[in-house]
């Protein structure tokens, strides 16, 4: 099994990495078994060319792209998430709600291959920001979605950016779930991506079913995987929040939950090195 390699590493595995990078058209200079600046630069270029997180670290996904370790899965941080840790991340949330829904969320993340620690943290922090009770919720009428004296969610009715087509679409396709899926177009796109066809368009309330809400959260994050991982790798939680929410609503809760989980969830170790995203 190939090891996780980063700048400063030495040995036969580094030489192996250098040769593969050169074979893929990314020259590293001298093949010397020393992971220095030239090897790091070539590796980052290779990762960018292959849609991987450009962190300059040869982890499981990078080795897979180099056709070396098809049986080398990413380190699974979901196995280190406990009720006690999530309770720390959600200090105002009932334990029974966390206990009921956490397994569903973790199963959904595994189903979409979102098992690296940053993505697991992003998922949990998103729930803290969007539905702090750790259960799927429906958006409530407010001055941001409903006009004075108008019907609920009338300010969403003509939001063509959400795919809404007129009166009552705003209410029908209000935000729901762990990630607040909103708008006719998003309900249709998500339903198709989950193999449900038009089911979510015809029955949008299904987005609040716990198992389906967990899958929607995972699918939503998976569709933004590379950009999210890049933002998280760079420590830019504001950008990460915008990628999910479109703005910074709930940023304080997102940041607090992410930082607590980052401290409490151990970094999985395998393959002779610390587990990383790429």
Secondary structure, DSSP 8 states (H G I E B T S, - for coil): ----B-TT-BSHHHHHHHHHHHHTT---SS--SB--HHHHHHHHHHHHHTT---SS-B-HHHHHHTTS-TT-----GGGG--HHHHHHH-TTS-HHHHHHHHHHHHHHHHHTT--SHHHHHHHHHHHHHH-TTTS-EE----TTTS-TTS-TTGGGTT-GGGT--STTHHHHT--EETTTB-SHHHHHHHHHHTT-TTHHHH-GGGGGSHHHHHHHHHHHHHTTHHHHHHHHHTT-HHHHHHHHHSS-TTHHHHHHHHHHHHHHS---EETTEE----
